[in-house]
Amino acid sequence: MELNPIYEINKLQEQLPLSVVQDLHQRIADWLSSGGNYDDPYMFQQLRYARNVARRMNRNDN
């Protein structure tokens, strides 16, 4: 099953600071409006960033 990075990022939203969510949404919107696709490597880079931030936030909560 192929991952949909937008869907995966949306699942992480509650674990991310609002500023990160807003930044990710803007980056995604800019990418898609410039002709990019949801399954481009850039989108998976944004997903990795979101996962890394979520991991750090969860680590700080413990």
Contacts in CASP RR format, 6 or more apart in sequence:
PFRMAT RR
TARGET T0000
AUTHOR 0000-0000-0000
METHOD contacts of the structure
MODEL  1
MELNPIYEINKLQEQLPLSVVQDLHQRIADWLSSGGNYDDPYMFQQLRYA
RNVARRMNRNDN
2 39 0 8 1.000
3 44 0 8 1.000
3 47 0 8 1.000
4 38 0 8 1.000
4 39 0 8 1.000
5 38 0 8 1.000
5 39 0 8 1.000
5 43 0 8 1.000
5 44 0 8 1.000
5 46 0 8 1.000
5 47 0 8 1.000
6 28 0 8 1.000
6 38 0 8 1.000
6 43 0 8 1.000
8 47 0 8 1.000
8 50 0 8 1.000
9 24 0 8 1.000
9 28 0 8 1.000
9 46 0 8 1.000
9 47 0 8 1.000
9 50 0 8 1.000
12 50 0 8 1.000
12 51 0 8 1.000
12 54 0 8 1.000
13 21 0 8 1.000
15 54 0 8 1.000
15 57 0 8 1.000
15 58 0 8 1.000
16 24 0 8 1.000
16 50 0 8 1.000
16 53 0 8 1.000
16 54 0 8 1.000
16 57 0 8 1.000
17 53 0 8 1.000
17 57 0 8 1.000
20 50 0 8 1.000
20 53 0 8 1.000
24 46 0 8 1.000
24 49 0 8 1.000
24 50 0 8 1.000
27 46 0 8 1.000
28 43 0 8 1.000
28 46 0 8 1.000
31 40 0 8 1.000
31 42 0 8 1.000
31 43 0 8 1.000
32 38 0 8 1.000
36 42 0 8 1.000
37 43 0 8 1.000
END
